[in-house]
Amino acid sequence: MTRVLVVDDQPLVRRAVSEILGGAGLDVVGEAADGRRAVELAGSLAPDVVLMDIRMPVMDGIEATASICAAATGAQTRVLVLTTFEEDAYVVAALRAGASGFIGKGAEPDEIVEAVRLVHAGESLLSAAATRALIARTVGGRPDADTWAAGALPLLTEREREVLLLVAQGATNQQIAARLVISPHTAKTHVNRVMTKLDAHDRAQLVIIAYEAGLVRPGEQDRGLAH
């Protein structure tokens, strides 16, 4: 059963989200009203997923995400950020801090449940066209893009570059397998190797690396999965 820590400074939001997750069979192991408490509980409870708000007192969600992902339990605990699509800078900052994706507070209950399950399964919540466009607009093509990203691409084999491109386009392991005519297990293995070579925390960071390296540019995301 997926174990979830719910973090939000609004009691009604915490209660509502906890009830939604619990009603769907997920195990809400704790709640926190600020980032500092979230870090403490993530360390003691080792949840599978932390559903993290961004704007909170004491410590914001971005700093808390960075602390959780850098901790010893970070390899097991994934962070899913609650946000709104208008907060571009916050979204990218959260992904850089190690978050595995983000979901809007206006999402339907079943979308929140599915998002938590996807993140727990190792997927990044970046498959929707709107979120890919957001990342492209905020990161891709920046004049100050990280030069390390471009320099890291030669570390990858041709097949691994293909896999990175598909991940950046929002493809799941199943979609990667279908596109490259390989098994889902082999697709997952390739993704893991790419993450290791590029020192990426998860698939979400692979997306950022791909954009910063110029492998994917605005307007190219949807065409990659359309055929």
Secondary structure by P-SEA (a helix, b strand, c coil): cbbbbbbcccaaaaaaaaaaaaaaccccccccccaaaaaaaaaaacccccccccccccccaaaaaaaaaaccccccbbbbbbbcccaaaaaaaaaaacccccccccccaaaaaaaaaaaaacccccccaaaaaaaaacccccccccaaaaaacccccaaaaaaaaaaaacccaaaaaaaacccaaaaaaaaaaaaaaaccccaaaaaaaaaaacccccccccccccc
